[in-house]
Amino acid sequence: MCTTIETIGECLGKPVVDPYGRRLGYIVSYYSDADGRIKGLEININDVEYREVSIERIQVGQSGIILIPEYEYDAIVVENRLKNVKSRLASLEELYSKKEIATHVYEAQKKKLEEELAVIKARAKEVKDALRNRLHEVEEQIAEIEKAMGALKTGYLAGEIQDKPYLTALDIMKKTMEMFLKEKDNIKKHLDKIESLEALPVSPVIGLQQTKEQSKGQSSQPMNVVVIE
């Protein structure tokens, strides 16, 4: 769905949500390669902005078409690259320790992988900064909701607000709060995962493989969903 010229018609005009269920806007156009593969979608964001997003950030879930936030998509990419490169380094060390690979081949491959790891670590720093910035924004929104709920409850207890509008407004804020709390938890998981992968030694290879197996469920967790910005 949404990935080829034949299926894009099913998506045009459809609403887009984020992994937490918040409505973002509607799909209004698309961009494709000469072979008909969809490269990106144009999203009308809340009637105030048009934005092109990569098709890789789009998923289809129970809640519909999901756009994974850019910070989350970048985090997942970095996590996967860190796991893959460290796994390859660990495997290379294992082969060399068992004398199953020539020294010149070992040195050449190790140099290449270490250079790639340095690039990934630099990118990981940028991604962590973006995650922390978003975490700060989310925490500010949570504090704002808490303040608004406090004011609403005070007005209600003082007899200034009737039951129906009070309960309607309170329900809206509770649902929004739940979404922000889920996002906050997800951001922290990405930060912890990136930092643990950065600290992970490249040997022994068995330890790295075990860590990869344990993190499989966690890496897919953030996307119960889903994806987009």
C-alpha positions as CSV (number, residue, x, y, z in Angstrom):
1,M,0.0,0.0,0.0
2,C,1.3,3.5,-1.0
3,T,4.5,2.1,-2.4
4,T,3.7,1.7,-6.1
5,I,1.8,3.6,-8.8
6,E,-0.8,0.9,-8.7
7,T,-1.5,1.2,-5.0
8,I,-1.0,4.9,-4.4
9,G,-4.6,5.6,-5.3
10,E,-5.7,3.8,-2.1
11,C,-3.8,6.3,0.0
12,L,-4.5,9.7,-1.6
13,G,-6.9,11.7,0.5
14,K,-6.5,9.3,3.5
15,P,-5.7,10.7,7.0
16,V,-2.3,10.2,8.5
17,V,-1.6,9.7,12.2
18,D,1.6,9.4,14.3
19,P,2.5,6.3,16.3
20,Y,0.6,7.6,19.3
21,G,-2.7,8.1,17.4
22,R,-2.5,11.9,16.9
23,R,-4.0,13.1,13.6
24,L,-1.3,14.8,11.5
25,G,-3.1,15.6,8.2
26,Y,-3.8,14.0,4.8
27,I,-1.9,12.5,1.9
28,V,-2.4,14.8,-1.0
29,S,0.2,13.8,-3.6
30,Y,3.2,11.6,-4.2
31,Y,6.7,11.4,-5.9
32,S,7.9,8.4,-7.8
33,D,10.9,6.9,-9.7
34,A,10.8,6.2,-13.4
35,D,10.1,2.6,-12.7
36,G,7.0,3.5,-10.7
37,R,8.3,3.0,-7.2
38,I,7.0,5.6,-4.8
39,K,9.8,7.7,-3.2
40,G,7.8,10.1,-1.0
41,L,4.4,11.4,-0.1
42,E,3.2,15.0,0.2
43,I,1.3,15.5,3.5
44,N,-1.1,18.4,4.2
45,I,-0.2,19.0,7.9
46,N,-3.2,20.2,9.9
47,D,-4.2,22.5,7.0
48,V,-1.3,24.9,7.7
49,E,1.7,23.2,6.1
50,Y,2.6,20.9,3.2
51,R,5.5,18.6,3.7
52,E,7.2,15.9,1.6
53,V,8.1,12.8,3.6
54,S,10.1,9.7,2.7
55,I,8.1,6.6,2.0
56,E,10.4,4.7,4.5
57,R,8.7,6.7,7.3
58,I,5.2,5.5,6.3
59,Q,3.6,2.3,7.7
60,V,0.1,0.9,7.8
61,G,-1.2,-0.2,11.1
62,Q,-4.5,-0.8,13.0
63,S,-5.0,2.9,13.3
64,G,-4.5,3.5,9.6
65,I,-1.6,5.2,7.7
66,I,1.1,6.1,10.2
67,L,3.9,8.6,9.8
68,I,6.9,7.9,12.1
69,P,8.4,11.0,13.6
70,E,11.8,11.9,12.0
71,Y,13.6,11.7,15.3
72,E,12.3,8.2,15.9
73,Y,13.0,7.0,12.3
74,D,16.6,8.3,12.6
75,A,17.0,6.6,16.0
76,I,15.9,3.3,14.5
77,V,18.4,3.6,11.6
78,V,21.3,4.4,13.9
79,E,20.4,1.6,16.3
80,N,20.4,-0.9,13.4
81,R,23.6,0.4,11.9
82,L,25.4,0.2,15.3
83,K,24.2,-3.3,15.9
84,N,25.2,-4.4,12.4
85,V,28.7,-2.9,12.4
86,K,29.5,-4.0,15.9
87,S,28.3,-7.5,15.0
88,R,30.6,-7.6,12.0
89,L,33.6,-6.3,14.0
90,A,32.9,-9.0,16.6
91,S,32.7,-11.7,14.0
92,L,35.9,-10.5,12.3
93,E,37.7,-10.6,15.7
94,E,36.4,-14.1,16.2
95,L,37.6,-15.3,12.8
96,Y,41.0,-13.8,13.3
97,S,41.5,-15.3,16.8
98,K,40.8,-18.7,15.3
99,K,43.2,-18.0,12.4
100,E,40.4,-18.5,9.9
101,I,41.1,-15.3,8.0
102,A,44.3,-13.9,6.6
103,T,46.0,-11.0,8.4
104,H,45.9,-8.6,5.5
105,V,42.2,-9.3,5.0
106,Y,41.5,-8.9,8.7
107,E,43.3,-5.6,8.8
108,A,41.7,-4.2,5.7
109,Q,38.2,-5.2,6.8
110,K,38.7,-3.9,10.4
111,K,39.9,-0.5,9.2
112,K,36.9,-0.2,6.9
113,L,34.5,-1.2,9.7
114,E,36.1,1.1,12.3
115,E,35.8,4.0,9.9
116,E,32.2,3.2,9.4
117,L,31.6,2.9,13.1
118,A,33.2,6.4,13.7
119,V,30.7,7.9,11.2
120,I,27.8,6.1,12.8
121,K,28.9,7.4,16.3
122,A,29.0,10.9,15.0
123,R,25.5,10.5,13.6
124,A,24.4,8.9,16.9
125,K,25.4,12.1,18.7
126,E,23.2,14.2,16.4
127,V,20.2,11.8,16.8
128,K,20.6,11.8,20.6
129,D,20.5,15.5,20.6
130,A,17.3,15.5,18.6
131,L,15.8,12.9,20.9
132,R,16.7,15.1,24.0
133,N,15.2,18.2,22.3
134,R,12.0,16.3,21.6
135,L,12.0,14.9,25.1
136,H,12.2,18.5,26.5
137,E,9.3,19.6,24.3
138,V,7.2,16.6,25.4
139,E,7.9,17.3,29.1
140,E,6.9,21.0,28.6
141,Q,3.6,19.8,27.0
142,I,3.0,17.4,29.9
143,A,3.6,20.3,32.4
144,E,1.2,22.5,30.4
145,I,-1.6,19.9,30.5
146,E,-1.1,19.4,34.2
147,K,-1.5,23.1,34.7
148,A,-4.6,23.3,32.6
149,M,-6.1,20.3,34.4
150,G,-5.5,21.9,37.7
151,A,-7.2,25.1,36.7
152,L,-10.1,23.2,35.2
153,K,-10.6,21.1,38.4
154,T,-10.5,24.2,40.5
155,G,-13.1,26.0,38.5
156,Y,-15.3,22.9,38.6
157,L,-15.1,22.5,42.4
158,A,-15.8,26.2,42.8
159,G,-19.1,25.6,40.9
160,E,-18.1,27.7,37.8
161,I,-18.4,24.8,35.3
162,Q,-21.2,22.4,34.7
163,D,-20.6,18.6,34.7
164,K,-20.9,17.9,30.9
165,P,-18.4,20.5,29.7
166,Y,-16.1,19.8,32.6
167,L,-16.0,16.0,31.9
168,T,-15.6,16.6,28.1
169,A,-12.6,18.9,28.6
170,L,-11.1,16.6,31.2
171,D,-11.4,13.6,28.9
172,I,-9.7,15.5,26.1
173,M,-6.7,16.4,28.3
174,K,-6.4,12.9,29.8
175,K,-6.2,11.3,26.3
176,T,-3.6,13.8,25.2
177,M,-1.6,13.3,28.4
178,E,-1.6,9.5,27.7
179,M,-0.2,10.1,24.2
180,F,2.6,12.4,25.5
181,L,3.5,10.0,28.3
182,K,3.8,7.1,25.8
183,E,6.0,9.3,23.5
184,K,8.2,10.3,26.5
185,D,8.7,6.7,27.4
186,N,9.5,5.7,23.8
187,I,12.1,8.5,23.5
188,K,13.8,7.4,26.7
189,K,14.0,3.8,25.4
190,H,15.7,5.0,22.2
191,L,18.2,7.0,24.1
192,D,19.0,4.1,26.4
193,K,19.3,1.7,23.5
194,I,21.6,3.9,21.5
195,E,23.9,4.5,24.5
196,S,23.9,0.8,25.4
197,L,24.9,-0.1,21.8
198,E,27.6,2.5,21.8
199,A,29.1,1.0,25.0
200,L,28.8,-2.6,23.7
201,P,32.2,-4.2,23.2
202,V,32.9,-5.8,19.9
203,S,33.8,-9.1,21.5
204,P,33.1,-11.8,22.3
205,V,30.8,-12.3,19.4
206,I,28.5,-14.6,21.4
207,G,27.8,-11.8,23.8
208,L,26.9,-9.4,21.0
209,Q,24.6,-12.0,19.4
210,Q,22.8,-12.5,22.6
211,T,22.3,-8.8,23.1
212,K,20.9,-8.6,19.5
213,E,18.4,-11.3,20.3
214,Q,17.3,-9.7,23.5
215,S,16.8,-6.3,21.8
216,K,14.8,-7.6,18.9
217,G,11.5,-7.2,20.7
218,Q,12.6,-3.8,22.0
219,S,13.6,-2.4,18.7
220,S,10.2,-3.1,17.2
221,Q,8.4,-1.9,20.3
222,P,8.4,1.8,19.4
223,M,6.6,1.0,16.3
224,N,3.6,-0.8,17.4
225,V,2.6,0.8,14.6
226,V,4.1,2.3,12.4
227,V,5.8,5.2,11.0
228,I,6.1,8.9,10.1
229,E,6.8,12.4,11.2
